[in-house]
């Protein structure tokens, strides 16, 4: 799969590298850590750059990585359909389809649960792609 890049400029991976560097604080560190965990959970994930944000896809969007002043947000477009036994979703809970996780400064990541959520999102995308 080809990585999307705006108008032939930097690759999506380079754009994500730039965002991490641009943030330059705990948010950049958190986004970098999320990126590593996403790639560990699904080595075949494709990095994209859409809506001025990092996007990770595999047979559809797995999640986006948005950065705000007080949070880094991982939004799962089909999150409402994903099992979340660890209760990671803490944002966008009243939507019918998407769910998000807001990560805050100093917060410990439940890496095992996050990887399970990513794998579940990939599995859902794959099952939707077949149908």
N, C-alpha and C positions, 0 to 999 in steps of 0.2 A: 504494500500500500504506500502511496506517495503521501508525504507529509505536506499539509497545506502551508503555503507561505504567501503573504500578501505581495502581489505585483512583482514576484520574482526577487524579492529582497531577502531578508534573513529567513532561515528555516524556522519552523515552529519551535524546535528545540532551542535554537539560538534566541528566539523571542522570549521563551520561558526563562532561559538563563539570564537574559537582560532584566526581566521583571524581578527575579530573585535578587539580583545585584542592586537594582534600583530601589527596592524596598529597604535593603541594608540594615534591618533591625530584626527583632524576633519574628516579624511576619515573613521576611525572606527566609529565615531559618525554618519556620514552620512549613512554608510552601515547598522548600527544598526537601524536607523530611517526608511530606505527603507524596511528593513526586517519587522518591525512592521506594516508599511503601507500595505505591500503585504499580510501579514497575516490577517489584518483587512479587506482588500478588498475581500479576499477569504480564509475563515477559514479552508477550506479543502485542501489548497495548501500543497504540499509535498516538503520538503527541501531535496536537493541532493547536492553532491559535485562532480563536473565533470570539467575536464580541469583545475584543481587547482583553481576553483572558486565556489562560491555559485551559485546554480541553484534552481529556484522555478518552480515546475511543477504541472499541473493539466490536465490530458488527453493530455500530451505533454508539452514541455517547455513553460512556461509563459515568464520568463526572467532570465538573468544571472546578477550577481553583481560583476563586475570587479573593481579592485582598481589600480590606476596609481599614479604617483607622484603628478600630479596636478588635478586629477579628479577621481570621482567614476562614473563608467559607468553602466547603466542598459541597456542591449541589449535584444531586443524583436525579436526572430527569424522570426516571421511573422508580424513584425511591419508595413510593407508597406501596409498590408491589414487591418490595424486597423484605426478607426476614431480617429483623433487627433485635435479636434476643438480648444484646448488650445495651440496648437503648442509646445508641450513638446519635441518632437523629434528634436534634434539639432546635431546629429552625424550619420554617416553611411547613409546619405540621398540619395546618388547616387546608392545604391544597389537596386536590384530588389525585394528583399524579406525582409531583416531585416532592422530594424531602432534602433537607440540607443538614450539615453539621457545621456549627460555628466553633472554631478553635480560638482560644484566648491565650494571651501571654501567660507563660508559666504553666500552662495546662499539660498534664501528662497524657500521652496518647495510648489508647488501648490498641496497640498495633495488631494483635491477633484478631480482634473483632473488626477492625477497619479492613484488614486484608480479606476477611471472610465476606464482608459487605461488598468489596470490590469484585471478588470472585462471583458472588451471587448476581451482581449487576451484569457481569460479562455473560454468565450463563443465561440470564433473562434475555439479553440482547441476541445471543445465539439462537435461543428457542424462538424468538420473534422473527429472526431473519429467515429461519427455515419455513415458517408458516406462511 
